[in-house]
Amino acid sequence: MSNAEEAVTTLEELGLTEYESRCFVALVRISKGTAKEISQVADIPRSRVYDTIERLDRKALVSVQQTEPREYKAVTVDTACRRLREDFDSRINAAENALGQLEEPDAPDDEGMWAITQKEHVTERVVLFLEDAEDTVHYLVPATEVVDREIRSALESTADRGVDVYIEVPTEDDQETFLEAAPSAEVVVTPDLQTTNNVQNEWPAQLLMVDQEAIVAAGIQESDLPDVVDEMAVWTYGRDHGFAVWMRELLDDRLEGREEGRSTSE
């Protein structure tokens, strides 16, 4: 695909019609031109150039010179991209507002079990639950490499606003890293997280429970690409879901066991 064809395709994806995209790209290539010249470069019927240019003019993407014959000039690429971006953003905002009106505010939110198959979406879900936390966070991180800057920042802000944040990590080095990111959190070293088992070429990555009802359980597996791992997860929200009940029980047992261990050592 030539650069011109790629530009046409991209402009169509941003909301211009095929003829609008072809006319604009043609004008960018020749700086300025008549309808005949645009028709030849853009490879569209000359009769369609006039109405297409009028639409581009209304979108403030071309200038019209009142000569005989008339000549047309594209705005600069920077200006065009800025105006297209503004138009695209306004469409997104309009869609968001319209879709927001369709939501049922009193409907149960996020009930059931849901799967996530991309790392960035796992991070988004973890951050979302942390931002909504009100009372407690229990976070186990066997694979600390999955915890990126967004999650560390969310942990810090969650702990700073008074939520009890309890984090389990495999090593003392990890403990230092998490304490630097979230000084208000309680970060403990749990050596058994270093020896998690390979289950069908997958390993435990992170387990988050927020307010004893919102849960994200993620695993990782090696990718076909070098030094790349894939992360996938399941999540649920709600106290009455079986998965949430089991996770609550198991994580609470971990906390109780640690408290008993402290009492014995004292």
C-alpha positions as CSV (number, residue, x, y, z in Angstrom):
1,M,0.0,0.0,0.0
2,S,1.4,3.4,-1.0
3,N,1.7,6.3,1.5
4,A,-1.2,8.1,-0.2
5,E,-3.5,5.0,0.0
6,E,-2.5,4.5,3.6
7,A,-3.4,8.1,4.4
8,V,-6.7,7.8,2.6
9,T,-7.6,4.6,4.6
10,T,-6.6,6.3,7.9
11,L,-8.7,9.4,7.2
12,E,-11.7,7.2,6.4
13,E,-11.2,5.4,9.8
14,L,-11.3,8.9,11.4
15,G,-14.7,9.7,9.9
16,L,-14.1,11.2,6.5
17,T,-15.8,9.7,3.4
18,E,-13.7,8.0,0.7
19,Y,-14.0,11.0,-1.6
20,E,-13.3,13.5,1.2
21,S,-10.2,11.5,2.1
22,R,-9.0,11.3,-1.5
23,C,-9.5,15.0,-2.2
24,F,-7.7,16.0,1.0
25,V,-4.8,13.7,0.3
26,A,-4.6,15.0,-3.3
27,L,-4.4,18.6,-2.1
28,V,-1.7,17.7,0.5
29,R,0.3,16.2,-2.4
30,I,0.0,19.1,-4.8
31,S,-0.3,22.0,-2.3
32,K,-3.1,23.7,-4.2
33,G,-5.1,22.9,-7.3
34,T,-8.2,23.3,-9.4
35,A,-11.1,20.8,-9.5
36,K,-9.7,19.3,-12.6
37,E,-6.3,18.8,-11.0
38,I,-7.8,17.4,-7.8
39,S,-9.9,15.0,-9.9
40,Q,-6.8,13.7,-11.7
41,V,-4.7,13.2,-8.6
42,A,-7.4,11.8,-6.5
43,D,-8.8,9.6,-9.2
44,I,-12.4,10.5,-8.6
45,P,-15.0,12.0,-11.1
46,R,-14.6,15.8,-11.5
47,S,-18.3,16.3,-11.0
48,R,-17.9,14.9,-7.4
49,V,-15.0,17.1,-6.5
50,Y,-17.1,20.2,-6.0
51,D,-19.6,18.9,-3.4
52,T,-16.7,17.0,-1.7
53,I,-14.6,20.2,-1.4
54,E,-17.7,22.0,0.0
55,R,-17.9,19.4,2.8
56,L,-14.2,19.7,3.5
57,D,-14.6,23.5,3.6
58,R,-17.4,23.2,6.2
59,K,-15.0,21.0,8.2
60,A,-12.3,23.7,8.0
61,L,-9.9,21.3,6.2
62,V,-9.5,23.3,3.0
63,S,-9.4,26.9,1.9
64,V,-11.1,28.2,-1.3
65,Q,-9.5,30.9,-3.5
66,Q,-12.1,32.9,-5.4
67,T,-10.3,32.9,-8.8
68,E,-11.4,31.7,-12.2
69,P,-11.1,28.8,-12.2
70,R,-11.3,28.4,-8.5
71,E,-8.3,26.9,-6.7
72,Y,-8.3,24.9,-3.5
73,K,-5.7,24.5,-0.8
74,A,-5.5,22.1,2.1
75,V,-4.8,23.4,5.6
76,T,-1.5,22.2,7.1
77,V,-1.3,18.6,8.2
78,D,-0.9,19.7,11.9
79,T,-4.0,21.8,11.7
80,A,-6.0,19.1,10.0
81,C,-5.0,16.5,12.6
82,R,-5.9,18.8,15.4
83,R,-9.4,19.5,13.9
84,L,-9.9,15.8,13.2
85,R,-8.9,14.9,16.7
86,E,-11.3,17.5,18.1
87,D,-14.1,16.1,16.0
88,F,-13.3,12.6,17.0
89,D,-13.2,13.5,20.7
90,S,-16.5,15.2,20.4
91,R,-18.0,12.1,18.8
92,I,-16.6,9.9,21.6
93,N,-18.1,12.3,24.2
94,A,-21.4,12.2,22.5
95,A,-21.4,8.4,22.4
96,E,-20.4,8.3,26.1
97,N,-23.3,10.7,27.1
98,A,-25.8,8.8,25.0
99,L,-24.7,5.4,26.3
100,G,-24.7,6.7,29.8
101,Q,-28.3,7.5,29.5
102,L,-29.1,3.9,28.7
103,E,-27.5,2.5,31.9
104,E,-29.7,1.4,34.7
105,P,-28.4,3.1,37.8
106,D,-30.0,0.7,40.2
107,A,-29.1,-2.5,38.4
108,P,-26.7,-4.9,40.1
109,D,-23.2,-4.1,38.8
110,D,-20.8,-6.7,37.5
111,E,-22.5,-9.7,38.9
112,G,-21.1,-13.1,37.8
113,M,-17.7,-14.3,36.7
114,W,-15.8,-12.6,33.9
115,A,-12.7,-13.4,32.0
116,I,-9.9,-11.1,30.8
117,T,-7.4,-12.2,28.2
118,Q,-5.1,-9.1,27.8
119,K,-2.6,-7.8,30.2
120,E,-3.6,-4.1,29.9
121,H,-7.2,-5.1,30.7
122,V,-6.1,-7.0,33.8
123,T,-4.3,-3.9,35.0
124,E,-7.4,-1.8,34.3
125,R,-9.6,-4.0,36.4
126,V,-7.1,-4.1,39.3
127,V,-6.8,-0.3,39.2
128,L,-10.6,0.1,39.0
129,F,-11.2,-2.1,42.1
130,L,-8.4,-0.4,44.0
131,E,-9.9,3.0,43.2
132,D,-13.3,1.9,44.5
133,A,-11.9,0.3,47.7
134,E,-13.5,1.6,50.9
135,D,-12.3,-0.6,53.7
136,T,-9.8,-3.3,53.0
137,V,-7.4,-4.6,50.3
138,H,-5.7,-8.0,50.4
139,Y,-3.2,-8.3,47.5
140,L,-1.0,-11.4,46.8
141,V,1.7,-10.9,44.2
142,P,3.8,-14.0,43.3
143,A,4.8,-12.5,40.0
144,T,5.7,-9.0,40.9
145,E,6.7,-8.2,37.3
146,V,3.0,-7.8,36.4
147,V,2.6,-4.9,38.8
148,D,3.2,-1.8,36.6
149,R,3.3,1.9,37.5
150,E,-0.5,2.3,37.3
151,I,-1.1,-0.4,39.9
152,R,1.6,0.9,42.2
153,S,0.1,4.4,42.0
154,A,-3.4,3.0,42.7
155,L,-2.0,1.1,45.8
156,E,-0.4,4.3,47.1
157,S,-3.6,6.5,46.7
158,T,-5.8,3.7,48.1
159,A,-3.6,3.4,51.3
160,D,-3.2,7.1,51.6
161,R,-7.0,7.7,51.8
162,G,-7.3,5.4,54.8
163,V,-8.1,2.0,53.3
164,D,-6.3,-0.9,55.0
165,V,-4.0,-2.3,52.3
166,Y,-2.3,-5.6,53.1
167,I,0.2,-6.8,50.4
168,E,2.0,-10.2,50.3
169,V,5.2,-10.5,48.2
170,P,7.8,-13.2,47.8
171,T,11.1,-11.5,48.8
172,E,12.5,-8.7,50.9
173,D,13.6,-6.9,47.7
174,D,9.9,-6.9,46.6
175,Q,8.9,-5.7,50.0
176,E,11.2,-2.7,49.7
177,T,9.9,-1.9,46.2
178,F,6.2,-2.0,47.3
179,L,6.9,0.0,50.5
180,E,8.5,2.7,48.3
181,A,5.4,2.8,46.1
182,A,2.9,2.7,48.9
183,P,4.5,3.6,52.3
184,S,1.1,3.6,54.1
185,A,0.4,-0.1,53.1
186,E,1.4,-3.1,55.2
187,V,3.8,-5.2,53.0
188,V,4.9,-8.6,54.3
189,V,7.2,-11.2,52.9
190,T,5.5,-14.5,52.3
191,P,8.2,-17.0,51.2
192,D,5.7,-19.6,49.9
193,L,4.9,-17.2,47.0
194,Q,8.3,-18.0,45.6
195,T,7.4,-21.6,45.0
196,T,4.1,-21.4,43.2
197,N,3.5,-24.3,40.9
198,N,3.3,-24.5,37.1
199,V,-0.2,-25.6,36.2
200,Q,-0.5,-26.5,32.5
201,N,2.3,-24.0,31.6
202,E,0.6,-21.2,33.7
203,W,1.8,-19.6,36.9
204,P,-0.1,-17.6,39.5
205,A,0.5,-13.9,39.0
206,Q,-1.6,-11.7,41.3
207,L,-4.7,-12.1,43.5
208,L,-6.6,-9.1,44.7
209,M,-9.6,-9.0,47.0
210,V,-11.2,-5.6,47.8
211,D,-13.7,-5.1,50.6
212,Q,-14.2,-8.9,50.7
213,E,-16.3,-8.9,47.5
214,A,-14.3,-7.6,44.5
215,I,-11.8,-10.2,43.3
216,V,-9.2,-10.4,40.5
217,A,-7.3,-13.7,40.1
218,A,-4.6,-13.6,37.4
219,G,-2.1,-16.0,35.9
220,I,0.7,-15.7,33.5
221,Q,2.1,-18.0,30.8
222,E,5.2,-17.8,28.6
223,S,4.6,-16.3,25.1
224,D,6.0,-17.5,21.8
225,L,7.9,-14.2,21.8
226,P,11.2,-13.9,23.7
227,D,11.0,-12.3,27.2
228,V,7.3,-11.8,26.8
229,V,4.6,-13.3,29.1
230,D,0.9,-13.3,28.6
231,E,-1.4,-12.5,31.5
232,M,-5.0,-13.6,31.8
233,A,-7.5,-13.4,34.7
234,V,-11.0,-13.9,36.0
235,W,-12.8,-11.4,38.2
236,T,-16.0,-11.2,40.1
237,Y,-17.9,-8.7,42.2
238,G,-20.4,-9.6,44.9
239,R,-20.5,-11.3,48.2
240,D,-22.9,-14.0,47.2
241,H,-20.9,-15.5,44.4
242,G,-19.3,-18.9,45.1
243,F,-15.9,-17.8,43.8
244,A,-16.0,-14.8,46.1
245,V,-17.0,-16.9,49.1
246,W,-14.1,-19.3,48.6
247,M,-11.6,-16.6,48.0
248,R,-12.8,-14.8,51.1
249,E,-12.4,-17.9,53.2
250,L,-9.0,-18.8,51.9
251,L,-7.6,-15.3,52.2
252,D,-9.0,-14.7,55.6
253,D,-7.4,-18.0,56.7
254,R,-4.1,-16.6,55.5
255,L,-4.5,-13.5,57.7
256,E,-5.6,-15.5,60.7
257,G,-2.6,-17.9,60.3
258,R,-0.3,-14.9,60.1
259,E,-1.8,-13.4,63.3
260,E,-1.5,-16.7,65.1
261,G,2.1,-16.9,64.0
262,R,2.8,-13.5,65.4
263,S,1.2,-14.3,68.7
264,T,3.2,-17.5,69.0
265,S,6.5,-15.8,68.3
266,E,5.7,-13.1,70.9
